[in-house]
Amino acid sequence: MSSAVEGLDPAVPPSGVGCVECEQAKGWWLHLRRCAQCGHIGCCDSSPGQHASRHFADTGHRLIRSFEPGDDWFWDYRAEDFATGPDLAQPQHHPLDQPAPGPRGRVPSDWRNHLHD
């Protein structure tokens, strides 16, 4: 996949270190996903808010990349399949001291009961 691919802009930095919507609502997430077009950080589909998928539904930005340390995979919502892509603007993942689920201090003790399959 090259930068000429629709839905991909490798120069755009991430919107922050946590899910934009969860941060605004003082919520929490399991894992983070980064929009490969605009840099929006949203939470994964297992998270209570499922904000990365909502971002795709609202904007049509089809490609995301994991924003987890050690992950470098892309997902194409339109094709409903994994994709390949270039390195994106730094940082490539959330801070190493940020736990998953996170953020620290906002994750309920029964967090597993709130996850989506």
Sequence and secondary structure as in RCSB ss.txt:
>XXXX:A:sequence
MSSAVEGLDPAVPPSGVGCVECEQAKGWWLHLRRCAQCGHIGCCDSSPGQHASRHFADTGHRLIRSFEPGDDWFW
DYRAEDFATGPDLAQPQHHPLDQPAPGPRGRVPSDWRNHLHD
>XXXX:A:secstr
  TTSTT  TT   S SS HHHHHHT  BSSEEEETTT  EEE TTSSS HHHHHHHHH   EEEE STT   EE
ETTTTEEE     SS SSS TTS SSBSTTTS TTGGGG   
